[in-house]
């Protein structure tokens, strides 16, 4: 009985962590290049909605994901134009996009789905990998995930490799630390930052699409519930390091999953309090870690060439 | 055929013309020095050649081909490299990572860079640990990395913008030797400096700039140094005396002191006493490590040292802008250790801070407001500002200190650096009570005329019985003004020389930690 509950807890913890892992990993790279995308949550929400819509219309969740990523990338491109080329305040731009995303998805959802909201949306099946399932306790939870969940871990590895072993990664780090020096070394600060923001957009798109077509097979208003903000927190908590960021995302995922575990164990804790837990944890994490981890020096500071 | 040809280059920043119709040839295999005062346009010229700025008029050719770089990347592609006045290295990356930055190859190949670094070490004697992080290196080592970065790609033209300002004397020698070697290999070097001593040692030709125009281009063989100075400052050398010699470092000789330059032989009672001062920065690194110093009334004590050895922190602590970790500071019998700037001012300390723009004045406010920043209460009646009284007082002060501005109501930002600094001096020297003056890098970025005024003010303050602590990175300045020079090295005073026994070599050796007196 306990084993079964633990398996459910671990499984749902991982499942809930996946969208945050996607978004945080992309955001980490973008922030290493010096651009903070507060619009992350908006990108995810728009992607979640678009993926649901496209999947419902075509019957293919794969097309749904592709459409979701496309829309999130478009938002990222707009964010990049405003914050890199036009040097607008990155935080204000991000907040604007989030409000726009919430308003537009809510409106379109009511217009398009309205009465159909009970219709299931075609989604991905779980892979059920037998070789993983044999691991005791965590095995079944690891094995019963959709393909996208494994992709999220793959993206962490890919992002780590990019930052450590490619010249693009070196350029990203340089541009986020000292754009002036990078510029004088012949690197295009604007190009590097655009690519960083678009990368964040693609991954946030995957994260958002995961929510609607891989996890719940439905769309609900404001379904991200601040997952994008949690992802930004995870980046800070993880000290701008891909592996620590992954750990922070898992922590948030499991904290959210406690809302399923605690009632199952018949403990007398109000569910509303448990729903609050990941956000409370995020606050504590930021308060405790912000001072200690060093953020990229040029984070949120637009670059302008000068003598 | 010349390597680089500039014709009719003009660059304006707003209403200010930084460069005006510059026509100049840089030959292959020559070291070409650009000489001029601050604001003469030297850096702007370099930035045009390196693509940091684009000219408003005029054309450039490089190796006979048109050359119009839209950014540093394009200049680099054409074989033009530059060492900037401020380092352009990413501080929290390793040497190898900085050298790989901006080089084509999708996957990083640190091994290739290390091999190339070994070649350069053999060729030019430029050695450095590829794995060291930039922020762990000394200023001289960082500059070595900059030069390695420049030479990696086998460039045609090496531009160095005031590279020696931050170096110790022996590092300057090494740098000038490298310039010669680079030129010997058929490449060209543009070296910006305002020190004549360096020019006579390294240049093939020198171009003098003044107010954005070329005054003269001279071959250095058999050139008359004095006439170069005259064309640089636009007036005769004699009139400026030792001040000018100090400012331009003629031949590296100590300027002779006239009798009026020398203060009282025996300073009076101690006005500033610093004992065992320790300061650790927020990372726990000790910046001041048990520094003790006494300044008497009526004397100017100079602090010499390579930048980054704790003199900046000493200035901040004396101004009350940083709290020491241990030790005591007493001014005229009053404990001021860890006091607020207001309390320190009340104890009779005048401060000319190192960072004029950030700390000494508020550029958006008017000159009059800046002159009475700390004494607003003086001009308020029933809590309201009495502007006309303040204006009148400001006018008097501006006249006394020769602050040139059209009116006390113009913004501080509209004044030249020299007049800003004179205003700061006017404010600080008008404090009452006043027993001690701290002047940190008081002539940085000023022209010769303003430098002279600052020196005279500092000497006058000394003659009025003030104790003065002068922190400066210009050795010539210290030797020209101080009654006593103490040398700071790694947060400690390592030696002291009295007026009359100053020597560049002795101070230089102490600055680099090689010798103790």
Interface residues (C-beta under 8 A of the other chain):
Chain A: X165 X166 X167 X168 X169 X170 X171 X173 X174 X177 X178 X180 X181 X182 X183 X184 X185 X186 X187 X188 X294 X305 X306 X307
Chain B: X43 X44 X47 X50 X52 X53 X71 X72 X73 X76 X77 X82 X84 X87 X88 X89 X90 X91 X92 X93 X97 X98 X100 X101 X102 X103 X104 X105 X106 X107 X108 X149
